[in-house]
Amino acid sequence: MFGTLDWAVVAAYIVVTTIVGHRLKGRQKSTRDFFLGGRSLPWYAVSASTIATTISAVTFIGVPALVYANEGSFVYLQLALGGIIARILVARFLVPLYYEKEFYSPYEYMTDRLGAVVGRVTAGMFFLGGVLGQGVRVYATALVLELITGWSMMTSIFVIAVFSIMWTWMGGIAAVIWTDFVQFFVLIIGGFAALIYVTNALPDQWESLVAIGNQAGKFRTFDFSTDPRIAFTFWAALIAMPFQNVAVYGTDHLFVQRLLCCRNQREAQKAVLWSTLGELVPVLMLTVGVGLFAFYQYYPLQGELAALVDERGDRVFPAFIITEIPSGLKGLLIAGILSAAISSLDSILAALSQISLTMFYKPFVEPDADETRLLKISRLLVIFWGIVLAVMAWQFSASKLDIVTLAFSMTTYTWGPMLGLFLLSMVAKRFRVAGIGWSVLLSIFTVLVINEPEILNPFFGTNYDSPVLAWPWLFPIGALCCFLTALRGRKTGST
């Protein structure tokens, strides 16, 4: 089902993207060049890279599956509200803090305000959250490769990891951003191509899509339910998701690293604000999901593919691509999915490598190492973290959760306390802060208890068989738990 022409399109994409990244990476003579792109990258490239990384294979594959599912609808789109609010806050309040000095990461800023121990604790949580969150994205793309090639899950993960390591090794964050720039357009073109094709395959084209979507309630966008166990509600988007998005764009080095590559503070702020356009991508992919639902009302899945989609709904879009899309265009769509995965993985590899080097390796192992030595170690760390992420993706293949829920729930343990620590560092000049270690542990434990009812039930005599609260609410709970328990009152003489 995946022919020579399709493989030629995928190969051409890989070659072109590699050439673009290599030619635009610039000089790589120091860790500043490798990790910050010499602070010379234009804001539009940084913004496109941010969007490409945010999209990932989870959006490209998981979002159509959400609306395709029984009782699925556009309610996922409500989460964009939290993203818009958060980007405004990050641009206004956080970006200026990162440009006070030449910080290489948000954890260096926290070190400057609260001390080295806090900076390293936060960096450790970034390692954990990065490996968990991005491992899901690698697994999501491996699902596609597994279907189209017949490779095993392990082989599919290995191929994705190899290309991601190669691109990151090639030119550090500059190569990552420019390859992301190309991947952004491949993703958008692939999404529109899928929508056009599925619409044209319907008897009355767009009219059929709209009629069937309306009849099934697929275009319902707002859910004003106050049930805290429902994830996609207006209140979760308005109140809880800004915490998650500020943690992502303001404290997660996967995204902050890009902002630090801009030429100055103003360009970094423009990059954050313009990345809001990325919230339109879920609209596109949700519409693709409605198109898939309409298509399979007329032409139901048969045989082995029907069984595979019934087993895991996330396979519906890949199944459509490999069975219905013509050769050539099929290759483009698979290239789009691969680009989403590799974009996410090479981004996290650059970020993990930088934090490992600046926060741990250099201070403890070789404090006097020169730039040539540190650059070599940086590339070795890229390989190390690539292997770790591949192993984690393999572990996720046993999960029964849909990939969107899996991706978000894996980050609830770390993004909350990371945001709490960042808020503490912002107020540290005016307020006393103490007991940070216990605050972090309490935050993580609280989220764990809510997420895992088998821990909660014996203590309170309850019988929950699923998380007590939906995952969006765990971000503000984790952040405020960490922040409030470590705050000790205003310092004497402060205003």
Sequence and secondary structure as in RCSB ss.txt:
>XXXX:A:sequence
MFGTLDWAVVAAYIVVTTIVGHRLKGRQKSTRDFFLGGRSLPWYAVSASTIATTISAVTFIGVPALVYANEGSFV
YLQLALGGIIARILVARFLVPLYYEKEFYSPYEYMTDRLGAVVGRVTAGMFFLGGVLGQGVRVYATALVLELITG
WSMMTSIFVIAVFSIMWTWMGGIAAVIWTDFVQFFVLIIGGFAALIYVTNALPDQWESLVAIGNQAGKFRTFDFS
TDPRIAFTFWAALIAMPFQNVAVYGTDHLFVQRLLCCRNQREAQKAVLWSTLGELVPVLMLTVGVGLFAFYQYYP
LQGELAALVDERGDRVFPAFIITEIPSGLKGLLIAGILSAAISSLDSILAALSQISLTMFYKPFVEPDADETRLL
KISRLLVIFWGIVLAVMAWQFSASKLDIVTLAFSMTTYTWGPMLGLFLLSMVAKRFRVAGIGWSVLLSIFTVLVI
NEPEILNPFFGTNYDSPVLAWPWLFPIGALCCFLTALRGRKTGST
>XXXX:A:secstr
   HHHHHHHHHHHHHHHHHHHHHS   SSHHHHHHGGG B HHHHHHHHHHHHHHHIIIIIHHHHHHSTT  GG
GGGGHHHHHHHHHHIIIIIHHHHTTTT SSHHHHHHHHH HHHHHHHHHHHHHHHHHHHHHHHHHHHHHHHHHH 
  HHHHHHHHHHHHHHHHHHHHHHHHHHHHHHHHHHHHHHHHHHHHHHHHTSTTTHHHHHHHHHHTTTT      
  TT SS HHIIIIIHHHHHHHHHHH HHHHHHHTTBSSHHHHHHHHHHGGGGGHHHHHHHHHHHHHHHHHHHS 
  HHHHHHHHH GGGHHHHHHHHHS TTHHHHHHHHHHHHHHHHHHHHHHHHHHHIIIIIIHHHT TT  HHHHH
HHHHHHHHHHHHHHHHHHHHHTT  S HHHHHHHHHHHHHHHHHHHHHHHHHTTTEEE  HHHHHHHHHHHHHHH
H HHHHHHHHT   SS SS GGGHHHHHHHHHHHHHEEEE TT  
